Amino acid sequence: MVSIAESAPDAAALAVAERSGLGAHEPPNPDAEMLRWSRFLEATEAEGPGVRAALWVQGCSVRCPGCFNPHMWAPRGATLGDAVALGKDWAAQAAAAGAEGLTLLGGEPFDQADAVADVAEAFRAAGLSVMSFSGYTFERLQCLATRRRDVARLLEATDLLCDGPYLRDFPDARRPWIGSTNQGIRALTPRYADRVREIDAHGERDRLEVRIAADGTVAVNGWADEASLDDLLYDLGVRDDAPGAHRHGRAHERKETVS
């Protein structure tokens, strides 16, 4: 598989990422039937092109320093469920909510590629698109796919891929969705090829969504730097999942409790 269109990584940052060794290991290959997941939204406008469902999987073996979601590194704490059944149910929810596709985040989707592929294929079967994030590079995933059917399945079910480990010392403020300049945005099917070309030529701003539950919990998803999030959520109380200080990256499932 080759990318049809791409916003390529910055060469200098990519070289640093390669020297770091992040994502150079063999991904695990767990039980193909059970999905470990953390959060699902049936509709959001901050996790890729258009209105999309978003699934945060639980467990990541890449573990980039400065990751915004270190609470999703360990497999423990996950909700477990049958991947095929969940995929069909979530695809129906997303379609009813007016979503055009699914975004897979985490955690690391390719660390449980078979189960995540079941979900992705359910969305594809419903006529919806699939966007995947990975701390592994596209080249690494392509190599793995030649001998790992689980990785090949998830790549084949992906229309839009954001790839590569996050490097906090190389923040990317020009392109949406990704956190650092070593990462790529790649259209693997024609569906988002024009959008990727537009991003590569002109850039695009990130989006951030804030949801306030009836119990006063504030959940934030999307992309922003830590300083902007602190300004936005100032004086809301104690943060439940504080992973560290001052970096540019994903604001997935940041939670505050209103005091």
Order of alpha helices (4+ residues) and beta strands (2+ residues): beta-alpha-beta-beta-beta-alpha-beta-alpha-beta-alpha-alpha-beta-beta-alpha-beta-beta-alpha-beta-beta
